[in-house]
Every structure is written in structure tokens, then in C-alpha cells.
């Protein structure tokens, strides 16, 4: 099967349920991998792109995929911790961006165990870090120019949070952890990574080991060692890619307009040349700092956008269009309503 770029995009949009055909947040397919969040509440906007009545109240926030904050269904966190646990020192080094550290897998286990013992009540990240550093293996500690002290490196700290059974309290202004009750302990070994590969390919496929490796923060070599056998090989514009066996390519009408926030699951696919072939547009949307959201029009990313609250009552959306756009105000008004605001406006569209 040789698929075109347009076929793949329409299939992914359908898999991401951007037509708002799902009624409840907990039923959304994107929660198979979690929904990334940030301090601006981007996860709620991701849900708004998929639901007519979005709410993020029924989910647990923790650092999971790539050590980034994600919303997850609470009942799936134990399995997620096992599936995301590194299966080798090479895998751990890649995920922690520590290529020259020996015995990092054992060190990560030590750090996660210590974090669990420290957080016996809600604690701010800085307090956890201060208590953790004297207990941590020396190879995980580094000097930090930002705070002028030495502490456990941030990637290691983030990777250890979920295995330690810690969640983030969303109501706190600073990152604050508390224990997830009934936690079975730090995983003894990886279990279920092949299922995560299937979930990635269900949402973001067809794709290959390089995209999966990038998404989970490891190396292509390590992913190839764990590549599932029960996948179907296809081609996309002549390039090899894979899908879960039995998954049919959907051919559905895309929504007219959606505002996707910068961390939206749809934008997490790693084949950005397929998502957005124009290099200048890629640089605009996928910025390292100050990332912007994407304006999805008829199945294509047709511009970038930023939003801000003006005078405490109006949601102002500023758009950088890549081509002429339809009326964006109704969708902006919907986002304003989701954010509890009375008005909306669109600039630059």
C-alpha cells in the first residue's frame, strides 16, 4: 500500500478525533499516550479541539513522556511507568541526555526510590530537590548556573518522578508533588513498551523507528531492538512506514477550522516535513522558545497563532497566516468560552 501525504493527514486527523465526535474527555484516543500540558493550560485547549464541552478535571498530571508534564487517566499510570522505564543503560542515557554516565539505570532507580521516600506530604519541587541531592548518586548531580547550586540534573529528576509514583498538583502555582496512593514501587524492568509503539503508530502513523525514538526521547538503535513484530509495512510517498495490524486508513472529512495549542498531540508527530512541508512555516510553528499553536484549516496547517487574555474578559487571538484563511472568529469565541471569558477577537487573520 502506497499512501499519499493527504491520505495520511486525513487519517491522523480522524484518529485524533478532531471532528469532535467523542462526547467525553476520558474516552479520547489521545489519552492513550497522554496530553501534554504547560503552565498556560494548553491541555484544556487540546481537549477543546476535540470536544464540545471540554474539561480536564478527571485526569492526573505528572512528568511522563520525555519528562514533560502530561495529563493521564489515573488508572493507567502504573502501566505507563512500567512501559516508560528504560530497558538498558543506553536507553537511560539517551532519555536523560547523559551519554557518558555509567550505570545510569541503577542510578535512576536509586533517585526514584529516594524521591518516593522524601515526598510524604505535598512538597514543592525545590524542596524535593534539596532533600534529594545528598541522597543521589554523584554521577546524577551537576552544577546549575541558574540557581547557583549543585543538584540532581533536571532530566534525571523528571524521568524519576513517575517511577517514584508522584503526581503534580495542578492547583499550585509552583510545581508541587504528592504521592500517588497505592503505588507498587519503582518498576523492576520495562513492560509494555511495544504497546506504546502501537499507540504512537495508531495516532501518528504510518511512521517508523526514527519517529518513535524521537517521540520517546531515545535512540533509533534502541527502538529497533524493541520494534514489534506484529506491524504492517506500508509506504508514504514511497518511504517505508508501519501501522498496527488491522488498523484501516480512515477517509473522513476534516474539520473546517481548529486552533491547536503548541503542545497539542497532533503536533507531537515527529515527521514534521509531512505535517508541514514549508520550512519557513515549520520554523514559525515549531520554535524552540515561544512556540506557537497551529491553525488547522481543511486538514492543513494554514497558519500559526498565539492567544492572550485582555482586560480579564477577552481572548485575543493573533494569527500569522500562510495563505488566505476563512472566518476564524467562531472558533476563537469557542476557546474564549472554554477559558471562561465573555469575548473573543482575531487579529491578523
N, C-alpha and C positions, 0 to 999 in steps of 0.2 A: 504494500500500500504506500503510495507516494502522496503525501498531503501538501497542500499549498499553505502559505502563511495565513491567508484569510481563513481557511478551514480551521487551522489551529487556534487562531484568536477567537473565533466564534465558539469553538468547543470549550475553550478555557472560560470565556465569559459565562457560558451556560453552567459549567462546573462550579463557578464561583457564585452562582445564583444571584447575579446582578440584575435579574429581571424582577426581583422582589416577589418570587413565587412562594417563598417559605414564610410561614406565619410566626414562628417562634425562634428566638435567638439561639437557644440551646440545640436546635435542630440544624443549624447552619453547617454546611460542609467544611467551611474554612476552620472550624474548631477542631478538625482532625489534626491540625498542626498548631493550633493556637492563633490568636490575633495579636499582633504586636501593638504595643501602646507606648505613649510618651507622656510627658508632663502636660501637654496641651489636650489630652484626652482624645487622641487620634483614633483609638479603638472604637469609640462611640460613633465617629463619623464613618468608619468602615462598616459598622453594623447598619448605619443609616443608608448606605449604598445598597443594602441587601434586604432591608425590612421596612415596612410601612410604620411600625411602632417599635423602634429600637430601644433596647435597654441593656446596660452592661452590669446589672446588679447581681446576676446569678452566676458570676464567674470568679475564679481565684486568680490573682495576679502574682506572678513570680518570674524570676530570671530563668529562662529555659533555652530555647534555640539560640545559639551563638551568644549566650549570656545576656540576651536582650529581654526587656520586660514584655511578657505576653499574658493575655487572658486565656485561661483554660477552664474546661469543665472540671470541677473539683474531683470527681470520681476517677478521672483519667491520669492524675498526676503521678501516682505510684508507678504506673506502667510507663509513663513518659520518662521518669527518672531512670528506669532501667534501660529503656531504649536509647537514651541520650548519653548514658555512661560510656566513656571511651573504652574501646576494646583492646588498646595497646598503648605502649608509651609513645609510639609515633603518632597515633591518633590524638592522644592527650596533648602532646607538644604542639601539634597543628592547631588544635582548638584553643589552646592557651597562648598561642603566638610566642612560644618559648622553645625554639628549635634546638638549643644546645643544653637544655636541662635534662639531667639523668634521673631516672626513677620518678618521673613526674606523675605517673598513675598512682603510685603508692603515696606520693606527697599530696595529691588531690584528695585521696581517701582520708588522709590524716587531717587535712584542713576541713573537710566536710564534717568529719566526726567532731572536731573541736568546735565548729560553729554551732552544731546541734546542742552541744553541752553548754555553750555560752548563752544562747538565746532561751532563757527560761521564762521570760516575760517580754512584752513588746520593747524592742530596742532599736535606736537609730543606727544607721549604717556606720557612722563614725565611731560610735561606742562599741559596736561589734568588732570593727577593725582593730581598735585599740586593744581590746581584750584578746583578740585572736593572734596578733603578731608575735607575742612572746612564746606562743604555743606552736607556731607553724615551723615547718622545716625551713632551714636557711635559704635553700635554693628557690623558695617561693616568695621571699621577701626582697624588696627593691627600694632604692631611694626614690622619693617622689618630690619633684621640684615644686609641684603645685601646692602641697601642704607643708613642705619643708621637713618631712619625717620619713622614716623607713616603715613600710607596711607590706602586707601581702599584696602582690600585684593584682590590679583590678581584674584582668581576665580570669585569673585563678579564683579570685573571690567570687566572681559572677558564676563561673562554672560549678562551684561547690554549693551554691545556695539551694538549688533544687534537690540534689542528692542529700543535703542536710535536712530536708523536709521543712524548708522555710518559705513562707509566703510574704508578700508585701501588702501592707495596709494601705489601701488606696485613698483613705480619708486623710492621711497625714501629709503635710506639706513637704517634709523631707522623707527620704527613703527609710522606712521603718519596717523591721521584720518581726514576725511572730511564728511560733511553731505551727505546723500542720499536724493536727492531732491524729493519733493512730498510725504514725509513720513507722514503717518496718525497719528503718535503718539505711545506711549507705549501701547502695547496690553492691553485691559481691562480684557481679560480672554483667556484661551487656546482654540484654534480652529484648528482642523485638525491633532491632534497627531495620530489618528487612520490611517490616510493616510501615515504618516511617518512609522508606523509599517508595513503597506502593502509594502512600498517601500523597507524597510530593508529586509523583507522576500522575495521580488522579486529578490533582488540582492544576498542576503546571506542565503536564506532559502534552505531547511527547517530548521527552528530554533524555539526557544521557548522564553518565557518571560525573562529568565535569560540572554540570549544573547542580546535581545533588550534593557534590562535595562543597561547592561554594555556598550553598544554602545552609548546610550544617556546620560550616567553618572548618572542614578538614581537607585532606588532600585527595586528589583523584586516585592516586595509587592505593590509598587506604580504602576508598569506597569500592574500587574494582575488586578488592579482596572480599568484600561483603555483598557484591552485586547479586540480587536474587536470580534464581534460575527460571522462575515462572513469569517471565515478561515476554511481551510480543514486540519484535523488532519491526519498525516502520521507517520510512524516510520522510523528512520535511524539506521540501525544496531540494531533494537529492542528498540530504545529510542524514546519517543514521541517528535514530532515536528510539525510545522504548515507551511502551504503555503497559499497564497491568492487563493481564489476560482477561478477556471477557468484557473489557470496557469499550463501549461503542463511541465513535466520534459523533458528538451532538451537532445538529444543524438547526440552530434556533435563531430567531430574530433578536438582535442585541437591543438594549435599551437606548432610547434617543439620547439622553444625557445623564451622566453620573459624575459627581465630584469625588474623586478618590483621594484620600489623605496621603501624605508622603510614605507612611508605613503600611499602607493597605496591602492585604495579602496578594491581590492581583499583581501589584508592582514588585513583589518579592521574587518573582520568577527570575532566574539568573541569565536567561538568554535575551539580553536587552536589545541586541540587534534585531531580533524577531519582534519584540514588543514595540520597538520604536526605532526604525532603521536610520532616521536622520540623526547624524552625530551631534549637531548643534542642539537639537531638541533633547537628546539624551543628556547632554551636559546641563541643560536647563532643569530637567526634572530630577535627575539622579545626582544631585550635588552632594559632596561630602559634608559640607556645612550649609545650614539654611535650606535644606531640601524642600522642594515644593510638591504639592499634590498634582495629580493629572486630571485633565478634563477629558472624559471618555465620551465620544460622540459617535454613534452608529458603529461601535465596535473598534474605533481607532482612537489613539491618544491624539487629540487635536489641539492641545494647549496645556499650559501649567497654570496653577492657581495658588493663591495664599488668602487666608481669611483672618480677620481680626474683629474684635468687638469694639464698637464705637459708642461712647456715651452710655455704656451699660445696657443698651437696648437694641442696637442694630448690628447685624452681622454683615460686614463689608467684605465682599469677595473681589480680589483684584486678579484679573486674568491676563496671561500672556498668550495670545492665540497664534497657532501655527498656520491657520487657514481661516476663512470666514466661518463663524460659528452661529448656531441657532440661538433662540432666546434662552438664556441661562437663568433668568430671574426665578422662574418657578422652582427650580432645583435649589437655588440659593435660599429661597423662602422656606423650603422644607428643612434645610440644615439649620436655619435660624430657629425654627420651631423646635427641632430636636435639642438645640442648645438652650431652650427656654427664653428665647428672645422674641420681641414683637415684630421686628422689621428686618429687611434684608436689602442689599443693593449690590450691583455688579459694576465694576469699573474695568475698562479696557477690553471688554469682550465684543 
